Amino acid sequence: MEFLNEYHLAGLFIGICTFLIIGLFHPIVIKCEYYWGTKCWWVFLLLGIAGVAASVYVSDIILSSLLGVFAFSSFWTIKEVFDQEKRVQKGWFPKNPKRK
């Protein structure tokens, strides 16, 4: 972490990691809605709460920032799971034939 601060790369590192975290959540939303529907929203709520708690607890600013990004990406995923259900109903994404 000292390297990032010494060469003024902390902001760039946080930006890249934010991009990767958000990018990771897109396929997770699709897969979770496909296999479990909207019933999985509470998992993302718990992940978000845990991320907020960890972000407040950690003293390192870079790690704390990334935990905050993870937490609020988890909260945003709750909305996206419900939106994904609507996309499936419109036929934009496949519906799981095994799930009722």
N, C-alpha and C positions, 0 to 999 in steps of 0.2 A: 504494500500500500504506500510505503514511503516513495517508491519509484514513481508511482502515479502522481503523487503530490509534488515531488521534486521537479518533474518534467511537465507539470501542468496538464496532465492527461486524465485527471479524475473525471472531469465533465464528459470527455469523450468516452471513457470507459463506462460511465453510468448510462450514457445515451445508447451505446451499443448493447449493453445488457438489457436496457429497457426494451429496445427493439426486439431482442431475442425472447424476452419473457412474454411480451404481447404476442409475438409470432407463435410461441409455443401454445398459448391458450386457444388460438383459432382451431386447430385440429382437435384439441381436447373438448371444446364445445360440441363439435360435430359428432365425435365418438360417444360422448356422454349422452347426448340427446338420442342418438341411434340406439344405444343399448339400454338406457334407463329412463328415457324421456325427461320430463321436468322434475322427477322425483329426486334427482341428485343435487338440487339447488342448495340444500342445507350443508352439503360437504364443502361447497365453495364459501358459504358463510363462515363455517368453522375455520377454513384455511385463511380467510381474510382477517378474522379476529385474531388468529394466531400470528399472522404476519404483522398486524398492527402492534400487538403486544411485544413481539420480538424486535420490531423497529424502535419502539420506545426503550426497550431494555438495552440494546446494543449501543455502545458509545462511539464506535467507528462510524464516521459520517458516510462513507461510501457504502458500507454494508447496510447501515441503517436506511439509506436511500433506496437501495435495491430491495430490501425487505418491504419498504413502503410501496414500491412499485408492484411487487408481488401481491401484497395485501389488496390494493385497490384494483389490480387486474382480476383478482379472485372475486371481489365484489361486483365488478363489471360483468364477469362471466355469468353471474346469476341472471342478469337481464338478457344476456346473449343466449342462454339456454332456452328461455321462454320465446325469444325471437326466432331461434332456430326451429322450434316447434311450428311456428307460423310458416317458416320457409318450407318445411317439409310438407305442410298442408297445401301449400301453393304448388308443390311438385318440383321445387327447385333442388331439393336434395332427396335421396332415396329414403323410403320408410322401411323400418325393420319389420319384415313379415312375421317374425317370431314373437314380437311384442304387441300386446293388445292395447 
